[in-house]
Amino acid sequence: MRIKDLIYYGKKVKQAGLVHGSSGNLSIRLGDDKFAISGTGAALDELDDKSVSICSLSGEQAAKGAVPSMEAGMHRALYRSRPEMSAILHFQSLYATIIACSERPESVNLNVIPEVPVHLGKILLVPYYPPGSRELAQAAASVAASDTSSVLLMLKQHGQIALGTNLKEVICAAEVCEFACQLAMTGKKLVAFDGDQLKKLRNYGHRSGTASGNG
């Protein structure tokens, strides 16, 4: 993946309604020791070469280009904990963020459509820590590493993280998450997959590679 891909898919993220204003951040892995991330304060649909930062994965050396997003440390930690992943989207879509900010987000069962267990695996909950903090970066990386079949983290009182092997995958995962959250917020009593059904769907996604959006 290249910088121009980051710029192109930044527009797709905004068009899909996954971020608002200058919220959210998007990154791609560049080789073994670098990643590119949207710059601080940069709206994802307005990215250009001057608003992208090139950061080191091995340490916190000075970034090249724009000042990196305040969540660059979290992206770095996630790439280290999930070396198979090459793209990360931190988004704040409406219904998913309502659930993330609810009193008990873990009580909302989103496995009401097959696409959730197949494309996302288990949605993992990250406790609240201040945005941009080292504690948040460490917590997100630890939670992500606890289940490598998962590609979706819900950050309590904050937003969401989608992981993928490419930028198209992370947008797909984010859209599936938001749709399931919209269904959950209808107020209707929904029937969720559980037991063997849920296990089979998750296993299907893991075996076929669709847990990161290839389906």
RAWO-V347551 format. One record per residue. RES is the residue in one letter. PSI is psi in whole degrees, -180 to 180 (999 if undefined). Layout:
res: {RES/RES}
psi: {PSI/PSI}
//
This chain:
res: {M/R/I/K/D/L/I/Y/Y/G/K/K/V/K/Q/A/G/L/V/H/G/S/S/G/N/L/S/I/R/L/G/D/D/K/F/A/I/S/G/T/G/A/A/L/D/E/L/D/D/K/S/V/S/I/C/S/L/S/G/E/Q/A/A/K/G/A/V/P/S/M/E/A/G/M/H/R/A/L/Y/R/S/R/P/E/M/S/A/I/L/H/F/Q/S/L/Y/A/T/I/I/A/C/S/E/R/P/E/S/V/N/L/N/V/I/P/E/V/P/V/H/L/G/K/I/L/L/V/P/Y/Y/P/P/G/S/R/E/L/A/Q/A/A/A/S/V/A/A/S/D/T/S/S/V/L/L/M/L/K/Q/H/G/Q/I/A/L/G/T/N/L/K/E/V/I/C/A/A/E/V/C/E/F/A/C/Q/L/A/M/T/G/K/K/L/V/A/F/D/G/D/Q/L/K/K/L/R/N/Y/G/H/R/S/G/T/A/S/G/N/G}
psi: {152/169/-39/-27/-41/-43/-44/-49/-20/-40/-39/-39/-46/-42/-32/-3/26/-15/164/136/-130/19/163/163/154/139/161/147/136/96/-158/-25/17/155/152/137/149/144/162/134/2/126/135/-26/0/18/144/-177/-30/-13/19/140/140/120/157/144/-23/-19/-176/42/160/134/157/141/-140/161/125/157/149/-18/15/-36/-36/-41/-45/-47/-37/-41/-37/-40/-23/74/-16/-11/143/5/143/134/123/114/168/64/157/-61/-37/-37/-31/-45/-42/-30/3/168/-40/78/-28/-16/-9/114/113/3/52/-11/147/-30/-27/-58/-31/-48/-30/-21/-146/128/124/138/128/127/160/132/156/139/138/0/155/-35/-41/-43/-45/-41/-44/-43/-40/-44/-43/-38/-17/-20/96/0/-9/144/12/121/136/118/115/133/34/-67/-146/159/129/135/147/172/-10/172/-34/-39/-42/-34/-42/-47/-42/-40/-39/-44/-48/-41/-44/-38/-36/-44/-44/-29/4/-19/-5/152/110/149/121/150/142/179/-136/-36/-47/-43/-43/-41/-44/-40/-37/-46/-42/-42/-39/-7/4/-7/-14/19/7/63/999}
//
